[in-house]
Amino acid sequence: MYWIFILFAFPALGSIVYLLAEVLPSAAGSTSARKAGAAARKALDPGREARDALVQIEISRTPGNLRRAAAALLATKRADDALVLAREAASGAFAEDAAMMFTLAQALYETGEFGEALTQLEAMQTAHPDIRHPEAHLLFARTLEALGRIDEALATYASVADYFPGPEARARWAMLLDVQGDTVSARARWQEILTAARHAPKFVQRTNRRWLDMARLKA
C-alpha cells in the first residue's frame, strides 16, 4: 500500500500511482485498462519510452525497433525525428507492413505533410483491404479535414465513431460539425459522448477526461 503515502504527500502523482497499483490490476484484461495503464506510465516518465527505444536502435537497427522508436518520438512531440525513422522503417521488404505504414502516416501528419499522409493511408488500405484499424481510420478522417475535404471528413468521422474505442473520434466529429455551423448535430454528438461515459468505468473516464470535459461544456 505504498501508494497511500504518495497520495497524501504528492496528490497528483499519487493519483497516478493509485491507478497503476490498485485500479488497473483488477481490470487488466480489458483494452481500456491497458490503454489507461500506458497513459499513467507515460505521465510518470513521459520520455522513458523514447529513450529506451533509441537505445534499442543503437543495439539493433531493425525495422521493428525503428518503428517503435518513431512511435515513441511521436508521443513526445518529436515529429521531425520520428519521420526520419519511420521512413527508414517502412522501406524495402516492410514497405507494405501495416504497422510501418501507419506509423509513417502518423509522422507525415504530425509534420504537416497531409497530402503524403493521405497517400500513405490509402496505400495501407489497398495493401490491407480487410484490416480493421480504428486509429488509422481516425487519422484518415483528420487528414481529410486538414486538406479541406470537409464532406469526406465528416462522413469518415461518422463511420469511425461507431467503433472507435473511446470518445475521441466522436468528439472530433462534433468539433468539425461545430466549425461548419451545424450546432444541432454537434450537440447531439457531445450528448452521445456523455451518455456513453455514464456507463464507463471510472478509470476510463479519467483517461478520456479531455474529451469528456469538452463534451460537458458543449452539450
MODELLER restraints for C-alpha pairs under 7 A, 6 or more apart:
rsr = mdl.restraints
at = mdl.atoms
rsr.add(forms.Gaussian(group=physical.xy_distance, feature=features.Distance(at['CA:3:A'], at['CA:14:A']), mean=6.25, stdev=0.5))
rsr.add(forms.Gaussian(group=physical.xy_distance, feature=features.Distance(at['CA:3:A'], at['CA:17:A']), mean=6.01, stdev=0.5))
rsr.add(forms.Gaussian(group=physical.xy_distance, feature=features.Distance(at['CA:3:A'], at['CA:18:A']), mean=5.78, stdev=0.5))
rsr.add(forms.Gaussian(group=physical.xy_distance, feature=features.Distance(at['CA:6:A'], at['CA:14:A']), mean=4.82, stdev=0.5))
rsr.add(forms.Gaussian(group=physical.xy_distance, feature=features.Distance(at['CA:7:A'], at['CA:13:A']), mean=6.97, stdev=0.5))
rsr.add(forms.Gaussian(group=physical.xy_distance, feature=features.Distance(at['CA:7:A'], at['CA:14:A']), mean=3.71, stdev=0.5))
rsr.add(forms.Gaussian(group=physical.xy_distance, feature=features.Distance(at['CA:7:A'], at['CA:15:A']), mean=6.13, stdev=0.5))
rsr.add(forms.Gaussian(group=physical.xy_distance, feature=features.Distance(at['CA:16:A'], at['CA:40:A']), mean=5.83, stdev=0.5))
rsr.add(forms.Gaussian(group=physical.xy_distance, feature=features.Distance(at['CA:20:A'], at['CA:37:A']), mean=6.23, stdev=0.5))
rsr.add(forms.Gaussian(group=physical.xy_distance, feature=features.Distance(at['CA:20:A'], at['CA:40:A']), mean=6.96, stdev=0.5))
rsr.add(forms.Gaussian(group=physical.xy_distance, feature=features.Distance(at['CA:24:A'], at['CA:33:A']), mean=5.84, stdev=0.5))
rsr.add(forms.Gaussian(group=physical.xy_distance, feature=features.Distance(at['CA:24:A'], at['CA:37:A']), mean=6.58, stdev=0.5))
rsr.add(forms.Gaussian(group=physical.xy_distance, feature=features.Distance(at['CA:27:A'], at['CA:33:A']), mean=5.92, stdev=0.5))
rsr.add(forms.Gaussian(group=physical.xy_distance, feature=features.Distance(at['CA:28:A'], at['CA:34:A']), mean=6.39, stdev=0.5))
rsr.add(forms.Gaussian(group=physical.xy_distance, feature=features.Distance(at['CA:32:A'], at['CA:204:A']), mean=6.47, stdev=0.5))
rsr.add(forms.Gaussian(group=physical.xy_distance, feature=features.Distance(at['CA:36:A'], at['CA:204:A']), mean=6.91, stdev=0.5))
rsr.add(forms.Gaussian(group=physical.xy_distance, feature=features.Distance(at['CA:36:A'], at['CA:207:A']), mean=5.82, stdev=0.5))
rsr.add(forms.Gaussian(group=physical.xy_distance, feature=features.Distance(at['CA:47:A'], at['CA:76:A']), mean=6.65, stdev=0.5))
rsr.add(forms.Gaussian(group=physical.xy_distance, feature=features.Distance(at['CA:49:A'], at['CA:72:A']), mean=5.97, stdev=0.5))
rsr.add(forms.Gaussian(group=physical.xy_distance, feature=features.Distance(at['CA:50:A'], at['CA:69:A']), mean=6.04, stdev=0.5))
rsr.add(forms.Gaussian(group=physical.xy_distance, feature=features.Distance(at['CA:50:A'], at['CA:72:A']), mean=4.71, stdev=0.5))
rsr.add(forms.Gaussian(group=physical.xy_distance, feature=features.Distance(at['CA:50:A'], at['CA:73:A']), mean=5.64, stdev=0.5))
rsr.add(forms.Gaussian(group=physical.xy_distance, feature=features.Distance(at['CA:53:A'], at['CA:65:A']), mean=6.83, stdev=0.5))
rsr.add(forms.Gaussian(group=physical.xy_distance, feature=features.Distance(at['CA:53:A'], at['CA:68:A']), mean=6.39, stdev=0.5))
rsr.add(forms.Gaussian(group=physical.xy_distance, feature=features.Distance(at['CA:53:A'], at['CA:69:A']), mean=4.74, stdev=0.5))
rsr.add(forms.Gaussian(group=physical.xy_distance, feature=features.Distance(at['CA:54:A'], at['CA:69:A']), mean=5.83, stdev=0.5))
rsr.add(forms.Gaussian(group=physical.xy_distance, feature=features.Distance(at['CA:56:A'], at['CA:65:A']), mean=6.47, stdev=0.5))
rsr.add(forms.Gaussian(group=physical.xy_distance, feature=features.Distance(at['CA:57:A'], at['CA:65:A']), mean=5.83, stdev=0.5))
rsr.add(forms.Gaussian(group=physical.xy_distance, feature=features.Distance(at['CA:57:A'], at['CA:66:A']), mean=6.43, stdev=0.5))
rsr.add(forms.Gaussian(group=physical.xy_distance, feature=features.Distance(at['CA:63:A'], at['CA:89:A']), mean=4.47, stdev=0.5))
rsr.add(forms.Gaussian(group=physical.xy_distance, feature=features.Distance(at['CA:66:A'], at['CA:85:A']), mean=5.66, stdev=0.5))
rsr.add(forms.Gaussian(group=physical.xy_distance, feature=features.Distance(at['CA:66:A'], at['CA:86:A']), mean=6.66, stdev=0.5))
rsr.add(forms.Gaussian(group=physical.xy_distance, feature=features.Distance(at['CA:66:A'], at['CA:89:A']), mean=5.47, stdev=0.5))
rsr.add(forms.Gaussian(group=physical.xy_distance, feature=features.Distance(at['CA:67:A'], at['CA:85:A']), mean=6.86, stdev=0.5))
rsr.add(forms.Gaussian(group=physical.xy_distance, feature=features.Distance(at['CA:67:A'], at['CA:86:A']), mean=5.73, stdev=0.5))
rsr.add(forms.Gaussian(group=physical.xy_distance, feature=features.Distance(at['CA:67:A'], at['CA:89:A']), mean=5.69, stdev=0.5))
rsr.add(forms.Gaussian(group=physical.xy_distance, feature=features.Distance(at['CA:67:A'], at['CA:100:A']), mean=6.26, stdev=0.5))
rsr.add(forms.Gaussian(group=physical.xy_distance, feature=features.Distance(at['CA:67:A'], at['CA:103:A']), mean=6.81, stdev=0.5))
rsr.add(forms.Gaussian(group=physical.xy_distance, feature=features.Distance(at['CA:70:A'], at['CA:82:A']), mean=4.21, stdev=0.5))
rsr.add(forms.Gaussian(group=physical.xy_distance, feature=features.Distance(at['CA:70:A'], at['CA:83:A']), mean=6.89, stdev=0.5))
rsr.add(forms.Gaussian(group=physical.xy_distance, feature=features.Distance(at['CA:70:A'], at['CA:85:A']), mean=5.58, stdev=0.5))
rsr.add(forms.Gaussian(group=physical.xy_distance, feature=features.Distance(at['CA:70:A'], at['CA:86:A']), mean=5.59, stdev=0.5))
rsr.add(forms.Gaussian(group=physical.xy_distance, feature=features.Distance(at['CA:71:A'], at['CA:82:A']), mean=6.91, stdev=0.5))
rsr.add(forms.Gaussian(group=physical.xy_distance, feature=features.Distance(at['CA:71:A'], at['CA:103:A']), mean=6.39, stdev=0.5))
rsr.add(forms.Gaussian(group=physical.xy_distance, feature=features.Distance(at['CA:73:A'], at['CA:79:A']), mean=6.55, stdev=0.5))
rsr.add(forms.Gaussian(group=physical.xy_distance, feature=features.Distance(at['CA:73:A'], at['CA:82:A']), mean=5.42, stdev=0.5))
rsr.add(forms.Gaussian(group=physical.xy_distance, feature=features.Distance(at['CA:74:A'], at['CA:82:A']), mean=5.95, stdev=0.5))
rsr.add(forms.Gaussian(group=physical.xy_distance, feature=features.Distance(at['CA:74:A'], at['CA:107:A']), mean=6.93, stdev=0.5))
rsr.add(forms.Gaussian(group=physical.xy_distance, feature=features.Distance(at['CA:79:A'], at['CA:107:A']), mean=5.81, stdev=0.5))
rsr.add(forms.Gaussian(group=physical.xy_distance, feature=features.Distance(at['CA:79:A'], at['CA:110:A']), mean=5.95, stdev=0.5))
rsr.add(forms.Gaussian(group=physical.xy_distance, feature=features.Distance(at['CA:79:A'], at['CA:111:A']), mean=5.99, stdev=0.5))
rsr.add(forms.Gaussian(group=physical.xy_distance, feature=features.Distance(at['CA:80:A'], at['CA:111:A']), mean=6.36, stdev=0.5))
rsr.add(forms.Gaussian(group=physical.xy_distance, feature=features.Distance(at['CA:82:A'], at['CA:107:A']), mean=6.18, stdev=0.5))
rsr.add(forms.Gaussian(group=physical.xy_distance, feature=features.Distance(at['CA:83:A'], at['CA:104:A']), mean=6.60, stdev=0.5))
rsr.add(forms.Gaussian(group=physical.xy_distance, feature=features.Distance(at['CA:83:A'], at['CA:107:A']), mean=4.98, stdev=0.5))
rsr.add(forms.Gaussian(group=physical.xy_distance, feature=features.Distance(at['CA:83:A'], at['CA:108:A']), mean=6.57, stdev=0.5))
rsr.add(forms.Gaussian(group=physical.xy_distance, feature=features.Distance(at['CA:86:A'], at['CA:103:A']), mean=6.35, stdev=0.5))
rsr.add(forms.Gaussian(group=physical.xy_distance, feature=features.Distance(at['CA:86:A'], at['CA:104:A']), mean=4.97, stdev=0.5))
rsr.add(forms.Gaussian(group=physical.xy_distance, feature=features.Distance(at['CA:87:A'], at['CA:104:A']), mean=6.22, stdev=0.5))
rsr.add(forms.Gaussian(group=physical.xy_distance, feature=features.Distance(at['CA:89:A'], at['CA:100:A']), mean=6.37, stdev=0.5))
rsr.add(forms.Gaussian(group=physical.xy_distance, feature=features.Distance(at['CA:90:A'], at['CA:100:A']), mean=5.07, stdev=0.5))
rsr.add(forms.Gaussian(group=physical.xy_distance, feature=features.Distance(at['CA:90:A'], at['CA:101:A']), mean=6.17, stdev=0.5))
rsr.add(forms.Gaussian(group=physical.xy_distance, feature=features.Distance(at['CA:94:A'], at['CA:100:A']), mean=7.00, stdev=0.5))
rsr.add(forms.Gaussian(group=physical.xy_distance, feature=features.Distance(at['CA:96:A'], at['CA:124:A']), mean=6.96, stdev=0.5))
rsr.add(forms.Gaussian(group=physical.xy_distance, feature=features.Distance(at['CA:96:A'], at['CA:127:A']), mean=6.45, stdev=0.5))
rsr.add(forms.Gaussian(group=physical.xy_distance, feature=features.Distance(at['CA:98:A'], at['CA:124:A']), mean=6.37, stdev=0.5))
rsr.add(forms.Gaussian(group=physical.xy_distance, feature=features.Distance(at['CA:101:A'], at['CA:120:A']), mean=6.66, stdev=0.5))
rsr.add(forms.Gaussian(group=physical.xy_distance, feature=features.Distance(at['CA:101:A'], at['CA:124:A']), mean=6.27, stdev=0.5))
rsr.add(forms.Gaussian(group=physical.xy_distance, feature=features.Distance(at['CA:102:A'], at['CA:136:A']), mean=6.47, stdev=0.5))
rsr.add(forms.Gaussian(group=physical.xy_distance, feature=features.Distance(at['CA:105:A'], at['CA:117:A']), mean=4.70, stdev=0.5))
rsr.add(forms.Gaussian(group=physical.xy_distance, feature=features.Distance(at['CA:105:A'], at['CA:120:A']), mean=5.74, stdev=0.5))
rsr.add(forms.Gaussian(group=physical.xy_distance, feature=features.Distance(at['CA:105:A'], at['CA:121:A']), mean=6.31, stdev=0.5))
rsr.add(forms.Gaussian(group=physical.xy_distance, feature=features.Distance(at['CA:108:A'], at['CA:114:A']), mean=6.60, stdev=0.5))
rsr.add(forms.Gaussian(group=physical.xy_distance, feature=features.Distance(at['CA:108:A'], at['CA:116:A']), mean=6.74, stdev=0.5))
rsr.add(forms.Gaussian(group=physical.xy_distance, feature=features.Distance(at['CA:108:A'], at['CA:117:A']), mean=5.17, stdev=0.5))
rsr.add(forms.Gaussian(group=physical.xy_distance, feature=features.Distance(at['CA:109:A'], at['CA:117:A']), mean=5.57, stdev=0.5))
rsr.add(forms.Gaussian(group=physical.xy_distance, feature=features.Distance(at['CA:114:A'], at['CA:143:A']), mean=5.96, stdev=0.5))
rsr.add(forms.Gaussian(group=physical.xy_distance, feature=features.Distance(at['CA:114:A'], at['CA:146:A']), mean=6.89, stdev=0.5))
rsr.add(forms.Gaussian(group=physical.xy_distance, feature=features.Distance(at['CA:114:A'], at['CA:147:A']), mean=6.67, stdev=0.5))
rsr.add(forms.Gaussian(group=physical.xy_distance, feature=features.Distance(at['CA:118:A'], at['CA:140:A']), mean=6.70, stdev=0.5))
rsr.add(forms.Gaussian(group=physical.xy_distance, feature=features.Distance(at['CA:118:A'], at['CA:143:A']), mean=6.34, stdev=0.5))
rsr.add(forms.Gaussian(group=physical.xy_distance, feature=features.Distance(at['CA:121:A'], at['CA:140:A']), mean=6.65, stdev=0.5))
rsr.add(forms.Gaussian(group=physical.xy_distance, feature=features.Distance(at['CA:134:A'], at['CA:160:A']), mean=6.52, stdev=0.5))
rsr.add(forms.Gaussian(group=physical.xy_distance, feature=features.Distance(at['CA:134:A'], at['CA:164:A']), mean=5.48, stdev=0.5))
rsr.add(forms.Gaussian(group=physical.xy_distance, feature=features.Distance(at['CA:137:A'], at['CA:160:A']), mean=6.22, stdev=0.5))
rsr.add(forms.Gaussian(group=physical.xy_distance, feature=features.Distance(at['CA:138:A'], at['CA:157:A']), mean=6.80, stdev=0.5))
rsr.add(forms.Gaussian(group=physical.xy_distance, feature=features.Distance(at['CA:138:A'], at['CA:160:A']), mean=6.26, stdev=0.5))
rsr.add(forms.Gaussian(group=physical.xy_distance, feature=features.Distance(at['CA:138:A'], at['CA:169:A']), mean=6.39, stdev=0.5))
rsr.add(forms.Gaussian(group=physical.xy_distance, feature=features.Distance(at['CA:141:A'], at['CA:153:A']), mean=4.79, stdev=0.5))
rsr.add(forms.Gaussian(group=physical.xy_distance, feature=features.Distance(at['CA:141:A'], at['CA:156:A']), mean=5.30, stdev=0.5))
rsr.add(forms.Gaussian(group=physical.xy_distance, feature=features.Distance(at['CA:141:A'], at['CA:157:A']), mean=5.72, stdev=0.5))
rsr.add(forms.Gaussian(group=physical.xy_distance, feature=features.Distance(at['CA:142:A'], at['CA:153:A']), mean=6.87, stdev=0.5))
rsr.add(forms.Gaussian(group=physical.xy_distance, feature=features.Distance(at['CA:144:A'], at['CA:150:A']), mean=6.84, stdev=0.5))
rsr.add(forms.Gaussian(group=physical.xy_distance, feature=features.Distance(at['CA:144:A'], at['CA:152:A']), mean=6.74, stdev=0.5))
rsr.add(forms.Gaussian(group=physical.xy_distance, feature=features.Distance(at['CA:144:A'], at['CA:153:A']), mean=5.16, stdev=0.5))
rsr.add(forms.Gaussian(group=physical.xy_distance, feature=features.Distance(at['CA:145:A'], at['CA:153:A']), mean=5.28, stdev=0.5))
rsr.add(forms.Gaussian(group=physical.xy_distance, feature=features.Distance(at['CA:154:A'], at['CA:173:A']), mean=6.50, stdev=0.5))
rsr.add(forms.Gaussian(group=physical.xy_distance, feature=features.Distance(at['CA:157:A'], at['CA:169:A']), mean=6.34, stdev=0.5))
rsr.add(forms.Gaussian(group=physical.xy_distance, feature=features.Distance(at['CA:157:A'], at['CA:170:A']), mean=6.97, stdev=0.5))
rsr.add(forms.Gaussian(group=physical.xy_distance, feature=features.Distance(at['CA:157:A'], at['CA:173:A']), mean=5.35, stdev=0.5))
rsr.add(forms.Gaussian(group=physical.xy_distance, feature=features.Distance(at['CA:158:A'], at['CA:173:A']), mean=6.91, stdev=0.5))
rsr.add(forms.Gaussian(group=physical.xy_distance, feature=features.Distance(at['CA:160:A'], at['CA:169:A']), mean=6.65, stdev=0.5))
rsr.add(forms.Gaussian(group=physical.xy_distance, feature=features.Distance(at['CA:161:A'], at['CA:169:A']), mean=5.01, stdev=0.5))
rsr.add(forms.Gaussian(group=physical.xy_distance, feature=features.Distance(at['CA:161:A'], at['CA:170:A']), mean=5.02, stdev=0.5))
rsr.add(forms.Gaussian(group=physical.xy_distance, feature=features.Distance(at['CA:167:A'], at['CA:193:A']), mean=6.05, stdev=0.5))
rsr.add(forms.Gaussian(group=physical.xy_distance, feature=features.Distance(at['CA:167:A'], at['CA:211:A']), mean=6.57, stdev=0.5))
rsr.add(forms.Gaussian(group=physical.xy_distance, feature=features.Distance(at['CA:168:A'], at['CA:211:A']), mean=6.40, stdev=0.5))
rsr.add(forms.Gaussian(group=physical.xy_distance, feature=features.Distance(at['CA:170:A'], at['CA:189:A']), mean=6.46, stdev=0.5))
rsr.add(forms.Gaussian(group=physical.xy_distance, feature=features.Distance(at['CA:171:A'], at['CA:190:A']), mean=6.68, stdev=0.5))
rsr.add(forms.Gaussian(group=physical.xy_distance, feature=features.Distance(at['CA:171:A'], at['CA:211:A']), mean=6.44, stdev=0.5))
rsr.add(forms.Gaussian(group=physical.xy_distance, feature=features.Distance(at['CA:174:A'], at['CA:186:A']), mean=4.44, stdev=0.5))
rsr.add(forms.Gaussian(group=physical.xy_distance, feature=features.Distance(at['CA:174:A'], at['CA:189:A']), mean=5.67, stdev=0.5))
rsr.add(forms.Gaussian(group=physical.xy_distance, feature=features.Distance(at['CA:174:A'], at['CA:190:A']), mean=6.51, stdev=0.5))
rsr.add(forms.Gaussian(group=physical.xy_distance, feature=features.Distance(at['CA:175:A'], at['CA:186:A']), mean=6.97, stdev=0.5))
rsr.add(forms.Gaussian(group=physical.xy_distance, feature=features.Distance(at['CA:177:A'], at['CA:183:A']), mean=6.61, stdev=0.5))
rsr.add(forms.Gaussian(group=physical.xy_distance, feature=features.Distance(at['CA:177:A'], at['CA:185:A']), mean=6.85, stdev=0.5))
rsr.add(forms.Gaussian(group=physical.xy_distance, feature=features.Distance(at['CA:177:A'], at['CA:186:A']), mean=5.27, stdev=0.5))
rsr.add(forms.Gaussian(group=physical.xy_distance, feature=features.Distance(at['CA:178:A'], at['CA:186:A']), mean=5.68, stdev=0.5))
rsr.add(forms.Gaussian(group=physical.xy_distance, feature=features.Distance(at['CA:187:A'], at['CA:218:A']), mean=6.51, stdev=0.5))
rsr.add(forms.Gaussian(group=physical.xy_distance, feature=features.Distance(at['CA:187:A'], at['CA:219:A']), mean=5.01, stdev=0.5))
rsr.add(forms.Gaussian(group=physical.xy_distance, feature=features.Distance(at['CA:190:A'], at['CA:215:A']), mean=4.89, stdev=0.5))
rsr.add(forms.Gaussian(group=physical.xy_distance, feature=features.Distance(at['CA:190:A'], at['CA:218:A']), mean=6.50, stdev=0.5))
rsr.add(forms.Gaussian(group=physical.xy_distance, feature=features.Distance(at['CA:190:A'], at['CA:219:A']), mean=5.15, stdev=0.5))
rsr.add(forms.Gaussian(group=physical.xy_distance, feature=features.Distance(at['CA:191:A'], at['CA:215:A']), mean=7.00, stdev=0.5))
rsr.add(forms.Gaussian(group=physical.xy_distance, feature=features.Distance(at['CA:191:A'], at['CA:219:A']), mean=5.36, stdev=0.5))
rsr.add(forms.Gaussian(group=physical.xy_distance, feature=features.Distance(at['CA:193:A'], at['CA:215:A']), mean=6.81, stdev=0.5))
rsr.add(forms.Gaussian(group=physical.xy_distance, feature=features.Distance(at['CA:194:A'], at['CA:212:A']), mean=6.78, stdev=0.5))
rsr.add(forms.Gaussian(group=physical.xy_distance, feature=features.Distance(at['CA:194:A'], at['CA:215:A']), mean=6.66, stdev=0.5))
rsr.add(forms.Gaussian(group=physical.xy_distance, feature=features.Distance(at['CA:197:A'], at['CA:205:A']), mean=6.55, stdev=0.5))
